[in-house]
């Protein structure tokens, strides 16, 4: 016999099924908004669109949109975070092709650099338009968004440390943040001078700097 405060098992199961169903529907609605926004960005080549355009493209209601997102900023942030998750997955897949921990690091560094370089032929307004604005206005959100990439570099540096590939004084997790920031900033600012435009910094140079620095031993 159940106590007055204890729900019958059948009722608990019914509530759990209801919650799972509601969660699934919410996830589907969110994905439809994300897909609609991404399609608009791809077509326009810019993040300059309205919430109503996204609602119309998704064939959902404005009310439903605001049940899922606070506004356009949160929608763009979700797309940005999703893009960085895919970037981390791409880096991991490339690094997994190498067995040596240092080579795994090199592949990840060089690929991240190439992915972050400005490309006139590639429409990536989330990174060229939205990300710089986000860094100034919401730095904490930028940090959270980059967490998957940072976690990957932390993991790769930990592996390199465990196999004796790093100096004893290197703190892998702290170094991971510096490597990621160096690679991404250098890539995004490459081409800022006449010399850099004519002879842009290469991924090999970036790896050499991250791996060896510049001080004479």
Residue pairs with C-beta under 8 A, 6 or more apart in sequence:
2 8
7 15
26 68
29 60
29 64
29 67
29 68
30 68
30 78
32 58
32 59
32 60
33 54
33 55
33 58
33 60
33 65
33 68
33 69
33 75
34 75
34 78
34 79
34 82
35 58
36 54
36 55
36 57
36 58
37 49
37 54
37 57
37 75
37 76
37 79
38 79
39 57
40 49
40 53
40 54
40 57
41 47
41 49
41 79
41 123
41 125
41 126
42 123
45 123
45 125
46 125
46 129
47 76
47 125
47 126
47 129
47 130
49 72
50 72
51 62
51 65
51 71
51 72
51 75
52 62
54 65
54 75
55 61
55 62
55 64
55 65
58 65
69 75
69 78
76 126
76 130
77 134
77 138
77 141
77 145
79 126
80 126
80 127
80 130
80 131
80 134
80 145
81 144
81 145
83 126
83 127
84 145
84 146
84 148
84 149
85 148
87 112
87 115
87 148
87 149
88 148
88 149
88 151
88 152
90 111
90 115
91 108
91 111
91 112
91 149
91 152
92 108
92 152
94 107
94 108
94 111
95 104
95 105
95 107
95 108
95 152
95 156
96 104
97 107
98 104
98 106
98 107
101 156
101 159
101 160
101 162
101 163
101 165
102 160
102 165
102 211
104 156
104 159
104 160
105 153
105 156
105 157
105 160
105 211
106 207
106 211
108 152
108 153
108 156
109 179
109 183
109 203
109 206
109 207
109 210
109 211
110 203
110 204
110 206
110 207
111 203
112 149
112 180
112 183
112 184
112 187
113 183
113 186
113 187
113 203
113 206
113 207
114 187
114 203
115 187
116 127
116 183
116 184
116 187
116 188
117 187
117 188
117 190
117 200
118 128
118 187
118 188
118 190
118 191
127 188
131 142
134 141
134 142
134 145
135 142
146 180
149 180
150 176
150 177
150 180
153 176
153 177
153 179
153 180
154 172
154 173
154 176
156 176
157 166
157 170
157 172
157 173
157 175
157 176
157 179
158 172
158 173
160 166
160 172
161 170
161 172
166 172
166 175
179 210
182 206
182 209
182 210
183 206
183 210
186 201
186 206
187 206
190 196
190 200
190 201
191 197
191 200
